[in-house]
Every structure is written in C-alpha cells, then in structure tokens.
Amino acid sequence: MEELKAYLNLTRCRQDNLLYPLLFREYIYALSHAHVFNSTRLFLLE
C-alpha cells in the first residue's frame, strides 16, 4: 500500500511539473498577443 501511495505521489508531481510550464507558456502567449493587438489598434486609430 505504501508503494502505491509513493507511486501516486510521484505521478502527481510529474503531472504538476508538466502542467505548470504549459500554463505559464500559454499565459505569456496571451499577454504578448494582447500587447500586439493593442499596439496595432492604437496605430490604426492615429
């Protein structure tokens, strides 16, 4: 039973290590896309 708990804990850590960089990358992409969109919109309004 202890081996199963250790395995599940290790699996959960691996999922977290995979998931957080993907979420962070998506967040950075969204910020940069919004910045480019706002810059383009301001340029077109002038």
C-alpha distance matrix in Angstrom:
0.0 3.8 5.4 5.2 6.4 8.7 9.9 10.7 12.4 14.3 15.3 16.6 18.6 20.1 21.2 22.8 24.5 26.0 26.9 28.7 31.2 32.1 32.7 34.8 36.8 37.5 38.7 41.0 42.4 43.1 44.9 47.0 47.9 49.0 51.0 52.8 53.5 55.0 57.1 58.4 59.3 61.1 63.0 64.1 65.3 67.6
3.8 0.0 3.8 5.4 5.1 6.2 8.5 9.9 10.5 12.2 14.1 15.3 16.6 18.4 20.0 21.1 22.6 24.5 25.6 27.0 29.5 30.7 31.4 33.1 35.2 36.3 37.2 39.3 41.0 41.9 43.4 45.4 46.6 47.8 49.5 51.4 52.3 53.7 55.6 57.2 58.1 59.8 61.7 62.9 64.1 66.2
5.4 3.8 0.0 3.8 5.5 5.1 6.1 8.6 9.8 10.5 12.1 14.2 15.3 16.5 18.3 20.0 21.0 22.6 24.1 25.9 28.0 29.1 30.2 31.9 33.7 34.9 36.2 38.1 39.5 40.7 42.4 44.2 45.3 46.7 48.5 50.1 51.1 52.7 54.5 55.9 57.0 58.8 60.5 61.7 63.1 65.2
5.2 5.4 3.8 0.0 3.8 5.4 5.0 6.1 8.5 9.8 10.4 12.2 14.2 15.3 16.4 18.3 19.9 21.1 22.2 24.2 26.6 27.3 28.2 30.3 32.1 32.9 34.3 36.5 37.7 38.7 40.5 42.4 43.3 44.6 46.6 48.2 49.0 50.7 52.6 53.9 54.9 56.8 58.5 59.6 60.9 63.2
6.4 5.1 5.5 3.8 0.0 3.8 5.4 5.1 6.1 8.5 9.8 10.5 12.3 14.3 15.3 16.5 18.4 20.0 20.8 22.4 25.0 26.0 26.6 28.5 30.6 31.5 32.4 34.7 36.2 37.0 38.6 40.7 41.8 42.9 44.8 46.7 47.5 48.9 50.9 52.4 53.2 55.0 56.9 58.1 59.2 61.4
8.7 6.2 5.1 5.4 3.8 0.0 3.8 5.5 5.1 6.1 8.6 9.9 10.6 12.4 14.3 15.4 16.5 18.5 19.9 21.3 23.5 24.9 25.8 27.3 29.3 30.6 31.6 33.5 35.2 36.3 37.7 39.6 40.9 42.2 43.8 45.6 46.7 48.2 49.9 51.5 52.6 54.2 56.0 57.3 58.6 60.6
9.9 8.5 6.1 5.0 5.4 3.8 0.0 3.8 5.4 5.1 6.1 8.6 9.9 10.6 12.3 14.3 15.3 16.6 18.2 20.1 22.1 23.1 24.3 26.2 27.8 28.9 30.4 32.3 33.6 34.8 36.6 38.3 39.3 40.9 42.6 44.2 45.2 46.9 48.6 50.0 51.1 53.0 54.6 55.8 57.2 59.4
10.7 9.9 8.6 6.1 5.1 5.5 3.8 0.0 3.8 5.4 5.0 6.1 8.6 9.8 10.5 12.3 14.2 15.3 16.2 18.2 20.7 21.3 22.1 24.3 26.1 26.9 28.2 30.4 31.7 32.6 34.4 36.4 37.3 38.6 40.5 42.2 43.0 44.6 46.6 47.9 48.8 50.7 52.5 53.6 54.9 57.1
12.4 10.5 9.8 8.5 6.1 5.1 5.4 3.8 0.0 3.8 5.4 5.1 6.3 8.7 9.9 10.6 12.4 14.4 15.2 16.5 19.1 20.3 20.9 22.6 24.7 25.8 26.7 28.8 30.5 31.4 32.9 34.9 36.2 37.3 39.0 40.9 41.9 43.2 45.1 46.7 47.7 49.3 51.1 52.5 53.6 55.8
14.3 12.2 10.5 9.8 8.5 6.1 5.1 5.4 3.8 0.0 3.8 5.4 5.1 6.3 8.7 9.9 10.6 12.5 14.2 15.7 17.6 19.0 20.2 21.6 23.4 24.9 26.1 27.8 29.3 30.7 32.2 33.9 35.2 36.7 38.2 39.9 41.1 42.6 44.3 45.8 47.0 48.7 50.3 51.7 53.1 55.1
15.3 14.1 12.1 10.4 9.8 8.6 6.1 5.0 5.4 3.8 0.0 3.8 5.4 5.1 6.3 8.7 9.9 10.7 12.2 14.4 16.4 17.1 18.4 20.4 21.8 22.9 24.5 26.4 27.6 28.8 30.7 32.3 33.3 34.9 36.7 38.2 39.2 40.9 42.7 43.9 45.1 47.0 48.6 49.8 51.2 53.4
16.6 15.3 14.2 12.2 10.5 9.9 8.6 6.1 5.1 5.4 3.8 0.0 3.8 5.4 5.1 6.2 8.6 9.9 10.3 12.1 14.8 15.6 16.2 18.2 20.2 21.0 22.2 24.4 25.8 26.7 28.4 30.4 31.4 32.6 34.5 36.2 37.1 38.6 40.5 41.9 42.9 44.7 46.5 47.7 49.0 51.2
18.6 16.6 15.3 14.2 12.3 10.6 9.9 8.6 6.3 5.1 5.4 3.8 0.0 3.8 5.4 5.1 6.1 8.6 9.8 10.7 12.9 14.6 15.4 16.7 18.8 20.2 21.2 22.9 24.7 25.9 27.2 29.0 30.5 31.8 33.3 35.1 36.3 37.7 39.4 41.0 42.2 43.8 45.4 46.9 48.2 50.2
20.1 18.4 16.5 15.3 14.3 12.4 10.6 9.8 8.7 6.3 5.1 5.4 3.8 0.0 3.8 5.4 5.0 6.2 8.6 10.3 11.7 12.9 14.6 16.1 17.4 19.0 20.5 22.0 23.3 25.0 26.6 28.0 29.2 31.0 32.5 33.9 35.2 37.0 38.4 39.8 41.2 43.0 44.4 45.8 47.4 49.3
21.2 20.0 18.3 16.4 15.3 14.3 12.3 10.5 9.9 8.7 6.3 5.1 5.4 3.8 0.0 3.8 5.4 5.1 5.9 8.6 10.6 10.9 12.2 14.3 15.7 16.6 18.3 20.3 21.3 22.6 24.5 26.1 27.0 28.6 30.5 31.9 32.9 34.7 36.4 37.7 38.9 40.8 42.3 43.5 45.0 47.1
22.8 21.1 20.0 18.3 16.5 15.4 14.3 12.3 10.6 9.9 8.7 6.2 5.1 5.4 3.8 0.0 3.8 5.3 5.0 5.9 8.7 9.9 10.4 12.0 14.2 15.3 16.2 18.2 19.9 20.9 22.4 24.3 25.6 26.8 28.5 30.3 31.4 32.8 34.6 36.1 37.2 38.9 40.6 42.0 43.2 45.3
24.5 22.6 21.0 19.9 18.4 16.5 15.3 14.2 12.4 10.6 9.9 8.6 6.1 5.0 5.4 3.8 0.0 3.8 5.7 5.9 7.0 9.2 10.7 11.4 13.0 15.0 16.1 17.4 19.1 20.8 22.0 23.4 25.0 26.7 27.9 29.5 31.0 32.5 33.9 35.5 37.0 38.5 39.9 41.5 43.0 44.8
26.0 24.5 22.6 21.1 20.0 18.5 16.6 15.3 14.4 12.5 10.7 9.9 8.6 6.2 5.1 5.3 3.8 0.0 3.8 5.9 6.2 6.8 9.1 10.6 11.4 12.9 14.9 16.2 17.2 19.1 20.8 22.0 23.1 25.1 26.6 27.8 29.2 31.1 32.5 33.7 35.2 37.1 38.3 39.7 41.4 43.3
26.9 25.6 24.1 22.2 20.8 19.9 18.2 16.2 15.2 14.2 12.2 10.3 9.8 8.6 5.9 5.0 5.7 3.8 0.0 3.8 5.7 5.3 6.3 8.7 10.1 10.7 12.4 14.5 15.5 16.7 18.6 20.3 21.2 22.7 24.6 26.0 27.0 28.8 30.5 31.8 33.0 34.9 36.4 37.6 39.1 41.2
28.7 27.0 25.9 24.2 22.4 21.3 20.1 18.2 16.5 15.7 14.4 12.1 10.7 10.3 8.6 5.9 5.9 5.9 3.8 0.0 3.8 5.4 5.1 6.1 8.5 9.9 10.5 12.3 14.2 15.3 16.5 18.4 19.9 21.1 22.6 24.4 25.7 27.0 28.7 30.3 31.5 33.1 34.7 36.2 37.5 39.4
31.2 29.5 28.0 26.6 25.0 23.5 22.1 20.7 19.1 17.6 16.4 14.8 12.9 11.7 10.6 8.7 7.0 6.2 5.7 3.8 0.0 3.8 5.5 5.0 6.0 8.5 9.7 10.5 12.1 14.2 15.3 16.4 18.1 19.9 21.0 22.5 24.1 25.7 26.9 28.5 30.1 31.6 32.9 34.6 36.2 37.9
32.1 30.7 29.1 27.3 26.0 24.9 23.1 21.3 20.3 19.0 17.1 15.6 14.6 12.9 10.9 9.9 9.2 6.8 5.3 5.4 3.8 0.0 3.8 5.4 5.1 6.2 8.6 10.0 10.6 12.3 14.3 15.5 16.4 18.4 20.1 21.2 22.4 24.4 25.8 27.0 28.5 30.4 31.7 32.9 34.6 36.6
32.7 31.4 30.2 28.2 26.6 25.8 24.3 22.1 20.9 20.2 18.4 16.2 15.4 14.6 12.2 10.4 10.7 9.1 6.3 5.1 5.5 3.8 0.0 3.8 5.4 5.1 6.2 8.7 9.8 10.6 12.4 14.4 15.3 16.5 18.4 20.1 21.0 22.6 24.4 25.8 26.9 28.7 30.3 31.6 32.9 35.0
34.8 33.1 31.9 30.3 28.5 27.3 26.2 24.3 22.6 21.6 20.4 18.2 16.7 16.1 14.3 12.0 11.4 10.6 8.7 6.1 5.0 5.4 3.8 0.0 3.8 5.4 5.0 6.2 8.6 9.9 10.6 12.4 14.2 15.4 16.6 18.5 19.9 21.2 22.7 24.4 25.8 27.2 28.7 30.4 31.7 33.5
36.8 35.2 33.7 32.1 30.6 29.3 27.8 26.1 24.7 23.4 21.8 20.2 18.8 17.4 15.7 14.2 13.0 11.4 10.1 8.5 6.0 5.1 5.4 3.8 0.0 3.8 5.4 5.2 6.2 8.7 10.0 10.7 12.2 14.3 15.4 16.6 18.2 20.0 21.2 22.6 24.3 25.9 27.1 28.6 30.4 32.1
37.5 36.3 34.9 32.9 31.5 30.6 28.9 26.9 25.8 24.9 22.9 21.0 20.2 19.0 16.6 15.3 15.0 12.9 10.7 9.9 8.5 6.2 5.1 5.4 3.8 0.0 3.8 5.5 5.0 6.2 8.7 10.0 10.4 12.2 14.2 15.4 16.3 18.3 20.0 21.0 22.3 24.3 25.7 26.9 28.5 30.6
38.7 37.2 36.2 34.3 32.4 31.6 30.4 28.2 26.7 26.1 24.5 22.2 21.2 20.5 18.3 16.2 16.1 14.9 12.4 10.5 9.7 8.6 6.2 5.0 5.4 3.8 0.0 3.8 5.4 5.1 6.2 8.7 9.9 10.7 12.4 14.4 15.3 16.6 18.4 20.1 21.1 22.6 24.4 25.9 27.0 29.0
41.0 39.3 38.1 36.5 34.7 33.5 32.3 30.4 28.8 27.8 26.4 24.4 22.9 22.0 20.3 18.2 17.4 16.2 14.5 12.3 10.5 10.0 8.7 6.2 5.2 5.5 3.8 0.0 3.8 5.5 5.1 6.2 8.5 9.9 10.6 12.4 14.2 15.4 16.5 18.4 19.9 21.2 22.6 24.4 25.9 27.5
42.4 41.0 39.5 37.7 36.2 35.2 33.6 31.7 30.5 29.3 27.6 25.8 24.7 23.3 21.3 19.9 19.1 17.2 15.5 14.2 12.1 10.6 9.8 8.6 6.2 5.0 5.4 3.8 0.0 3.8 5.5 5.2 6.0 8.6 9.9 10.6 12.1 14.2 15.4 16.5 18.2 20.0 21.1 22.5 24.3 26.2
43.1 41.9 40.7 38.7 37.0 36.3 34.8 32.6 31.4 30.7 28.8 26.7 25.9 25.0 22.6 20.9 20.8 19.1 16.7 15.3 14.2 12.3 10.6 9.9 8.7 6.2 5.1 5.5 3.8 0.0 3.8 5.5 5.1 6.1 8.6 10.0 10.4 12.2 14.2 15.3 16.3 18.3 19.9 21.0 22.4 24.6
44.9 43.4 42.4 40.5 38.6 37.7 36.6 34.4 32.9 32.2 30.7 28.4 27.2 26.6 24.5 22.4 22.0 20.8 18.6 16.5 15.3 14.3 12.4 10.6 10.0 8.7 6.2 5.1 5.5 3.8 0.0 3.8 5.5 5.2 6.2 8.7 9.9 10.6 12.3 14.3 15.3 16.5 18.4 20.0 21.1 22.9
47.0 45.4 44.2 42.4 40.7 39.6 38.3 36.4 34.9 33.9 32.3 30.4 29.0 28.0 26.1 24.3 23.4 22.0 20.3 18.4 16.4 15.5 14.4 12.4 10.7 10.0 8.7 6.2 5.2 5.5 3.8 0.0 3.8 5.4 5.0 6.2 8.5 9.9 10.5 12.3 14.2 15.4 16.5 18.4 20.0 21.5
47.9 46.6 45.3 43.3 41.8 40.9 39.3 37.3 36.2 35.2 33.3 31.4 30.5 29.2 27.0 25.6 25.0 23.1 21.2 19.9 18.1 16.4 15.3 14.2 12.2 10.4 9.9 8.5 6.0 5.1 5.5 3.8 0.0 3.8 5.4 5.2 6.1 8.6 9.9 10.6 12.2 14.3 15.4 16.5 18.4 20.4
49.0 47.8 46.7 44.6 42.9 42.2 40.9 38.6 37.3 36.7 34.9 32.6 31.8 31.0 28.6 26.8 26.7 25.1 22.7 21.1 19.9 18.4 16.5 15.4 14.3 12.2 10.7 9.9 8.6 6.1 5.2 5.4 3.8 0.0 3.8 5.5 5.0 6.1 8.5 9.9 10.4 12.2 14.1 15.3 16.4 18.6
51.0 49.5 48.5 46.6 44.8 43.8 42.6 40.5 39.0 38.2 36.7 34.5 33.3 32.5 30.5 28.5 27.9 26.6 24.6 22.6 21.0 20.1 18.4 16.6 15.4 14.2 12.4 10.6 9.9 8.6 6.2 5.0 5.4 3.8 0.0 3.8 5.4 5.2 6.1 8.6 9.9 10.6 12.3 14.3 15.4 16.9
52.8 51.4 50.1 48.2 46.7 45.6 44.2 42.2 40.9 39.9 38.2 36.2 35.1 33.9 31.9 30.3 29.5 27.8 26.0 24.4 22.5 21.2 20.1 18.5 16.6 15.4 14.4 12.4 10.6 10.0 8.7 6.2 5.2 5.5 3.8 0.0 3.8 5.5 5.1 6.1 8.5 9.9 10.5 12.3 14.3 15.7
53.5 52.3 51.1 49.0 47.5 46.7 45.2 43.0 41.9 41.1 39.2 37.1 36.3 35.2 32.9 31.4 31.0 29.2 27.0 25.7 24.1 22.4 21.0 19.9 18.2 16.3 15.3 14.2 12.1 10.4 9.9 8.5 6.1 5.0 5.4 3.8 0.0 3.8 5.5 5.2 6.1 8.7 9.9 10.6 12.3 14.6
55.0 53.7 52.7 50.7 48.9 48.2 46.9 44.6 43.2 42.6 40.9 38.6 37.7 37.0 34.7 32.8 32.5 31.1 28.8 27.0 25.7 24.4 22.6 21.2 20.0 18.3 16.6 15.4 14.2 12.2 10.6 9.9 8.6 6.1 5.2 5.5 3.8 0.0 3.8 5.4 5.0 6.2 8.6 9.9 10.6 12.6
57.1 55.6 54.5 52.6 50.9 49.9 48.6 46.6 45.1 44.3 42.7 40.5 39.4 38.4 36.4 34.6 33.9 32.5 30.5 28.7 26.9 25.8 24.4 22.7 21.2 20.0 18.4 16.5 15.4 14.2 12.3 10.5 9.9 8.5 6.1 5.1 5.5 3.8 0.0 3.8 5.5 5.2 6.2 8.7 10.0 11.0
58.4 57.2 55.9 53.9 52.4 51.5 50.0 47.9 46.7 45.8 43.9 41.9 41.0 39.8 37.7 36.1 35.5 33.7 31.8 30.3 28.5 27.0 25.8 24.4 22.6 21.0 20.1 18.4 16.5 15.3 14.3 12.3 10.6 9.9 8.6 6.1 5.2 5.4 3.8 0.0 3.8 5.5 5.0 6.2 8.7 10.2
59.3 58.1 57.0 54.9 53.2 52.6 51.1 48.8 47.7 47.0 45.1 42.9 42.2 41.2 38.9 37.2 37.0 35.2 33.0 31.5 30.1 28.5 26.9 25.8 24.3 22.3 21.1 19.9 18.2 16.3 15.3 14.2 12.2 10.4 9.9 8.5 6.1 5.0 5.5 3.8 0.0 3.8 5.4 5.1 6.2 8.8
61.1 59.8 58.8 56.8 55.0 54.2 53.0 50.7 49.3 48.7 47.0 44.7 43.8 43.0 40.8 38.9 38.5 37.1 34.9 33.1 31.6 30.4 28.7 27.2 25.9 24.3 22.6 21.2 20.0 18.3 16.5 15.4 14.3 12.2 10.6 9.9 8.7 6.2 5.2 5.5 3.8 0.0 3.8 5.4 5.1 6.4
63.0 61.7 60.5 58.5 56.9 56.0 54.6 52.5 51.1 50.3 48.6 46.5 45.4 44.4 42.3 40.6 39.9 38.3 36.4 34.7 32.9 31.7 30.3 28.7 27.1 25.7 24.4 22.6 21.1 19.9 18.4 16.5 15.4 14.1 12.3 10.5 9.9 8.6 6.2 5.0 5.4 3.8 0.0 3.8 5.5 5.5
64.1 62.9 61.7 59.6 58.1 57.3 55.8 53.6 52.5 51.7 49.8 47.7 46.9 45.8 43.5 42.0 41.5 39.7 37.6 36.2 34.6 32.9 31.6 30.4 28.6 26.9 25.9 24.4 22.5 21.0 20.0 18.4 16.5 15.3 14.3 12.3 10.6 9.9 8.7 6.2 5.1 5.4 3.8 0.0 3.8 5.5
65.3 64.1 63.1 60.9 59.2 58.6 57.2 54.9 53.6 53.1 51.2 49.0 48.2 47.4 45.0 43.2 43.0 41.4 39.1 37.5 36.2 34.6 32.9 31.7 30.4 28.5 27.0 25.9 24.3 22.4 21.1 20.0 18.4 16.4 15.4 14.3 12.3 10.6 10.0 8.7 6.2 5.1 5.5 3.8 0.0 3.8
67.6 66.2 65.2 63.2 61.4 60.6 59.4 57.1 55.8 55.1 53.4 51.2 50.2 49.3 47.1 45.3 44.8 43.3 41.2 39.4 37.9 36.6 35.0 33.5 32.1 30.6 29.0 27.5 26.2 24.6 22.9 21.5 20.4 18.6 16.9 15.7 14.6 12.6 11.0 10.2 8.8 6.4 5.5 5.5 3.8 0.0
